[in-house]
Amino acid sequence: MLNRGEDRLAAKRARKRANSLRFRKARSPVDEGRACRPHHLAAWRLHLLGCLRFLTQWTSSAMASPTPKRPWARWYGLQRWRNRARLQLQQHPLCAMCLEHGVVIPANVADHVVPHHGHEQLFWYGELQSLCFAHHNASKQQIETKGFARDVGVDGWPVDANHPVNRLKDRD
């Protein structure tokens, strides 16, 4: 049976062991002899880039910082929006615009089908679609600003029926 002093010492050692495990340095492939130094550094850089991409996906400063023209931008930083966006991406994991072209690409962004422009009801309860970064940042914004996308098909003609060239064809 342990006396009081030995019991305190054992408890102190257990706390110290738990803290050392909690803050222990992560072992690298070099430590375990799996990679030479230059390859280890290259792998480490790739790992850090992957982590940064993942972090910026959910904590985008551009979306979370409100401006006088876009006071609703702070809504994107709320947990309620993040939960809704995550649910959308879980239910529809592929890009909707890529699927229209017959391409299977994973979606990264939950996007409003109808632009809300600060209308709270549309923001929280409007229909969402899953898009990849390329379509969200280029095609979707072109459609919202110009009314048509500039995507070109294999034949060299614009794909979007609302493109001015296609409207001229329909008149003839």
Backbone hydrogen bonds, N-H to C=O, Kabsch-Sander energy under -0.5 kcal/mol:
donor,donor_aa,acceptor,acceptor_aa,energy
7,D,3,N,-2.3
8,R,4,R,-2.2
9,L,5,G,-2.1
10,A,6,E,-2.4
11,A,7,D,-2.2
12,K,8,R,-2.5
13,R,9,L,-2.3
14,A,10,A,-2.1
15,R,11,A,-2.3
16,K,12,K,-2.4
17,R,13,R,-2.5
18,A,14,A,-2.4
19,N,15,R,-2.5
20,S,16,K,-2.3
21,L,17,R,-2.0
22,R,18,A,-2.0
23,F,19,N,-2.1
24,R,21,L,-0.7
32,E,28,S,-1.3
33,G,30,V,-1.5
34,R,29,P,-3.1
35,A,29,P,-0.7
40,H,36,C,-2.5
41,L,37,R,-2.4
42,A,38,P,-2.0
43,A,39,H,-2.4
44,W,40,H,-2.5
45,R,41,L,-2.4
46,L,42,A,-2.2
47,H,43,A,-2.3
48,L,44,W,-2.5
49,L,45,R,-2.6
50,G,46,L,-2.3
51,C,47,H,-2.2
52,L,48,L,-2.6
53,R,49,L,-2.5
54,F,50,G,-2.2
55,L,51,C,-2.6
56,T,52,L,-2.8
57,Q,53,R,-1.3
58,W,54,F,-1.0
59,T,55,L,-1.9
64,A,60,S,-1.7
65,S,61,S,-1.2
67,T,70,R,-1.1
73,A,70,R,-1.6
74,R,71,P,-0.8
75,W,72,W,-2.0
76,Y,73,A,-1.1
77,G,74,R,-1.3
78,L,75,W,-1.3
82,R,78,L,-2.1
83,N,79,Q,-2.6
84,R,80,R,-1.9
85,A,81,W,-3.1
86,R,82,R,-2.3
87,L,83,N,-2.3
88,Q,84,R,-2.2
89,L,85,A,-2.3
90,Q,86,R,-1.9
91,Q,87,L,-2.5
92,H,88,Q,-2.5
95,C,105,I,-2.7
96,A,130,S,-2.9
99,L,95,C,-1.9
100,E,96,A,-1.4
101,H,97,M,-0.9
101,H,98,C,-0.6
102,G,99,L,-1.2
103,V,98,C,-2.9
105,I,103,V,-0.8
107,A,93,P,-3.0
108,N,131,L,-2.4
109,V,131,L,-2.8
111,D,109,V,-0.6
111,D,129,Q,-3.4
113,V,127,E,-2.4
119,H,116,H,-2.0
120,E,118,G,-0.7
123,F,119,H,-2.3
124,W,120,E,-2.4
125,Y,121,Q,-2.6
126,G,122,L,-1.6
129,Q,111,D,-2.8
131,L,109,V,-2.8
136,H,132,C,-2.5
137,N,133,F,-2.9
138,A,134,A,-1.2
139,S,134,A,-0.7
140,K,135,H,-3.1
142,Q,138,A,-2.2
143,I,139,S,-2.4
144,E,140,K,-2.2
145,T,141,Q,-2.3
146,K,142,Q,-2.9
147,G,142,Q,-1.0
147,G,143,I,-0.8
148,F,142,Q,-0.7
153,G,157,W,-2.9
156,G,153,G,-1.4
159,V,151,D,-2.4
160,D,151,D,-0.5
163,H,160,D,-1.4
167,R,163,H,-1.9
168,L,164,P,-2.1
169,K,165,V,-1.9
170,D,166,N,-1.8
171,R,167,R,-1.3
172,D,168,L,-1.4
